[in-house]
Amino acid sequence: MTPDARIATAAELLDSILDGQPAEQVLTGWARRSRFAGSKDRAAIRDHVFDALRCRRSYALLGGGMTGRGLMFGQLLAQGRAPEEAFTGQGHAPAQLTEDETAALRRDVEAALAEAPAPVAGDMPDWIWPLLTEALGADAARAAALLRQRAPVFLRVNTARGDLETARASLLRDGIETQEHPLSPTALEVTSGARQVARSTAYETGLVELQDAASQALSDALPLRNGMTILDYCAGGGGKTLAMAAHVQARITAHDANPGRLSDLPARAARAGVDVAIARQPKGPFDLVLCDVPCSGSGAWRRSPEGKWALTTDALADLNRTQDEILQKAAALTAQDGVLAYATCSLFRAENEDRIAKFLSETKGWVLDFDRRWLPQMGGDGFYLACLRRG
């Protein structure tokens, strides 16, 4: 496919996504129908689509409308490229520019975005902008700007298998360049060859795992010690379970409300050289209970940009109720002198500090040891951690 044909295809797929179809479903369906498209074509079109979803309000402003064509036109303008060179109508390229689009070529992109309302320039729904500014204050605009960009690819070095230099050398032999990242002593940022990671020797032998640097930093901050009993209550795929297992010699149990999410964990644990258990109905008490609760995912919206456009006030309220319920259930599984760790990948107070305040006001015998935020401007995703202790 030509670069212009990729743009035309991305515009068509974006129309389906804007109509309400999930992006992954649309992209997968197109790939299955389009056997002529090579891996580079699929990767380029995917990048176009997700770039547009991250920046759909600002691209629509620049491109003249919330359509696939408008978003792709706006994307080219925002990236400093010449839309008239792609929108030629020749072959499989997008149709020629309209008069309005030709006039838009003279627009000063920086001035247009500077004059736009903050939620438009920051690519956020109007109702979410106050939540962001309430939580982050002067940091809100910077966080929003970073959420408009592609997320870095991070690896966690499994110190049960080797050190950072060993991992970097192994990855380099497979054409993957990395650099250390200050958020965590186990974090490597992939600077080249990210699409080769899953086929690399380091990955296949358990020396590295894909994990965001801030997620690693959160695991680093947990009060872990050898000999503990630990429950990862909302384990998902088990990334933090494995990270904790690499930190300490402990009895670690993983649980998730959807057991299917943990189906790969035994194989991943074996590859990593660590022992973890899986429990459908965990029985306490545990010295440490980590509940990385379901949330808006706002701290990771650059990875899953559909989330910020799909979130509603009702959905956020439902999440808050679920978060409160999980805190209470996890508290019941925590030992007398144990630690209850509450985590989200959300930036909002409504899912973070407000939940902890509600729990402490309604549940006697608990105190807050500490809480901490990681913001996108630190390099990784946005996370929140609060460690509570039963006294």
N, C-alpha and C positions, 0 to 999 in steps of 0.2 A: 504494500500500500504506500502511496505517496504521503508526505506530511500533510498535504491539503486534504486528502481523502480521510486521514485520521481525524482531522478537525471536523469534517462534515459528519463522520460517524459519531463522534463524541456529542455533537449537537443533537443528533437524532436520539441517542440514548438518554441524554439529559432531559429531553421532552418527556420520555416515558417515566423517568425518575420524578420529575416535577409533577407528573400526573398521579403520583403516589406509589409507584412500584419501588421496591427496595433496590438500591444500587447494585448490590452483589448479585441479586437475581437477574437484573437487566444485563449486567456485564457477562455473567455466566451463560445466559441464554443466547446472547449475541455471539459469543465465542463458539458455542456449539453449532450454531447455524452457519458460521463463517469460517469454514475450514481453510479458506485461502489465506487467512490472516496468520502471520507468523508470530512468534513469541514477542518480538520487538514491537510489532503492531499492537498486540494486546496490551503490552506494558505501557506504550505511549498513550493509547486511548484511555486506559485506566487512570493514568496520571492526569490527563486533560479533565476527565470527569470529576475526580476527587479534588483537584485544584479548584474547579468551578463550584463544587459543593461547599468547600471551605469559605469561598469568597462570593457567594451567590448574590448578596445584596449590593456589594460594591461593583461587581461585574455587571449586574443588571443595570445599575445606574450608568455605568460607562457605555454599556452596549445597547441601551435603549429599550430594554424590556426583560421580564422574567421568562425567557424562553431559552431553549437550547442554543439557538442561533445568537440570541442576545448575550448569553453568558460567554460563549466562545469568542464573540466579537470583543466583549469587554475584557476577556482574559488576554487577548493579544494586545490590546491597548495598554492594559496594566503592566504587561511584561515588556513594553517598549518595542513590540514587533509591529510590522506594517500589515494590518488586516487586508488592505487592498491587494497584497501579493498572494494571499491565500484564498480570498473570496473572489474567484475569477469566473466561476461557472464552467470551467473547462474540465473535461474528464469527470472525475468523481469529487471535484472540489466543491465547496459551498457556492451557492448562486451568487452572482455579482452583487456588489453593494447597492443598496437603495440610495436615493437622494439624501434621506435623513442620516443614513450611516456614513455617506461620504462627507456630509457636513460635520459629523462627529469626529472625523479624523483631525479636525483643527482644534479640538478641545484640549485644554491643558489638564492632563490627568491629575497631577498633584493638586492643582487648584480646585478641581471638581471634588476630590475626596476631602480636601481641607474644609470646603464649604458645606459638605454633607453633614447631616445629623450624626452624632457619635455612634449610634447603633448601626447605621448604614456603613459608615467608614470602618467600623470595627467588626462588621459582618456578624451581628447578633440580632435576634428578635427584639423588638422594642421592649417587651415586658421583662426580658432577661437582663437588660442593661442595668437597671437599678439594683438587681441582686448582685451583679458583678461589682459595681461601684461601692455598694454597702460593705461587701466583704473585703475588697482590695484597695479601696480609696484611690490614691494617685497611681497605684500599680495596675489599675484596671485596664487602661488603654494599652499599656505595654503587653499585658497578658493576652488581650484580645488580638493584638497584632500578631503575636506568636502563634495563636491558634488558627490564624489564617494561612500558616505555612505548613509544609510537609514536616512530619515528625522525624527526628533522627532515628536511626536504627542502633539499638544498644544491645550488648551482650553481657551476661553475667558470667564471670569466670568461676568455675566450680573448683574451689580450693581443695576439695577432696580428691581432685584429679591432677591438679597442677597449679602453677602460679601464672601471673599476668604475662610475663615474658615468654613462658612456654606456649601459652595460648596465642599470643600475638605472632610468634614465629610459625606456629602450625597454620594459623589462618593465612598468613602471608604466602606460605607455600601453595595455598589453594587460590591465590590471587585476591585475597581479601585484606585490605589495609585498615588498620584501626589506630585509635589513640586512646590513652587513658582519660578518664573523666573525673573531675574533682568531687562529684556528688557521692561516689562510693568507691572504696578501695578495690572492689571487684568489677567495676564497670569499664567496659570498652565501648567507645563509639565507633561505628563502622563508617569510614570515610570513603571507601571504594569497594565495590564488589558485593553489595548487600544482598543481591539476588542469588549469590552463590552460597550463602551461609548454610542453608539446610542440607546442602550436598557436601559440605566440608568435613574433613576428618575430625576437626575439633568438635564440631556439633555431633557427628555420628558417634563419637566415643565418649560423650558426656562431659567434655572439658569446658564447653560453653553452652549456655542456654540463652534464648532470646528473652530479655527482660529489660524494661525501661529503667534508666538510671535512678530516677526518683523512687521507683518501686523498690529497687535495691537499697536505697538510702533508708527507706522506711523500715525494711527488715533489719538493717544495721542498728537502727535506733531502738529496737525492742530490747527490753531487759532480759536477755537470754543468758542462761548459765548451764553448764553441764549437769546432767542428771535430772533436769526438769521433766515434768509431763506437760506437753503442749498440745493444744487443740487448735487447728486452723478451721474455724467453724463455717466460714463461707469460702471454701477453698477454690471454687471455680476449677480451672485446669490444674491447679497445684503449684503455680510458680513460686508463691511465697512459702509454701510447704517445703519445697526443695531448697529454697534460699536459707530457711531456718535450719534445715538438716545439715547444710554445708557449714553453718556457723558453729554448731554445738553438738555434743554427744548427748542426745535426749530422746525420750520416747515421744514421737510426734504422730499425731492422728489427724487425718484430713476428713472433713465432712462437707457435703454440699446438699442443699435442698433438692437439687437435680443431680442424682448420682451419675447420670450419663456424662456429665462434665469431667468426672474423675476417671473415666474409662482408660485414658492413656497414662495415668499417673504411675501404675506399677512398672510399666516398661520404661518410663522416663526416670523413675527412681533407680531401677536396676542399671540403666545406662550411666546415671550419675554416681553410682556406687554408694547410695545411702539407703537406710531403712525407714520406711514410713508405713503407717497402718491406715486403713480406710474404714470408717464406721458410718453406717446408715443412721444409727441412733446412739450417738456417743453418750457415755455415762461418766460423769465427773466423780470427784473433783479433779481439775487440772490446775497446775501452777500458773499457766499462762493460757488465756483464751484470746485468740485473734479473730475478730470479726471484720473482715473487709467487705462491708455491706453493699448490697445493690444500691446504685446511686445514679444520678443524672449522667455521670461520666464527663462532666464539664471540663475537668482538668485534662482530659484526653481527647477533646473534640477534634483536634487536628488529625487524630488517627481514625475517628469515627464521626465525620462531620455531619452526617444525617441526624445525629442525636440532638444537635442544638436546634434544628428546625422542627423536629418531631416532638420535643418536650412541650408539655402544656402545664398550666397551673394545677389542673386536676391530677395529672401524672406525678408532678412534684409532691403534691399532698399525699398521694398514695405511697410514694417512696418514703416519705417521712414516717408514715404509719408503720411501714415494713421495717424501717431502721429502728424505730422505738421497740417494736416487738422483738427484733433480733437482739438488741441490747439486753432486754429482760431475760430472754432465754439463755443467752451466753453468760449472763451474770450468775444464773442458777447453776452453771457448770464450773464456776471458778472457785478454787479452794479458799479457805478462810484468809490466808495471807497472800492470796494470789493476785495476779494482774489481769485485768480485762482491757484489751487493746482494741480500740474502735478506729477503723480506717475507712476512708473513701478516696476515690479519685475525682472528687468534686471541689470546686472553688467556692461554693456558696455556704454562707453561715447557716442557712436553713437546713443543710444536711450535715453540718459539722458542729460548730460551737453551740448552736441552738439545741441540737439533739442531746449533747452532753449536759447542757444546763437543765433540760427537761428531765433527763434521767436522774441527775443528782438531786433535783427538787422532789422527785417522787419516790426515790429509793434510798432508804437509810443505810448507813454503815459503809458508804463509799466515799472516797476522796479522789480528787484529780491530782495525779503525780505530776504530769506535764502534758502539754499538747504542742503540736508543731505543724507548720505548713511548708510545703514545697511548691513553688510557683513555676510556671513554664519558663520564666526568665532565668531560672537557675540552670536550665539546660534540658531537664526532663519533663515529664508530665506534671500536672498539678495534683498534689496529694495532701491529705490531712491525716494526722494520727493523734489520738488522745489515749493516754495510758491511765487507767483508773485502778485504784487498789482498795481491796476489801480490808477494812481495819478491824 
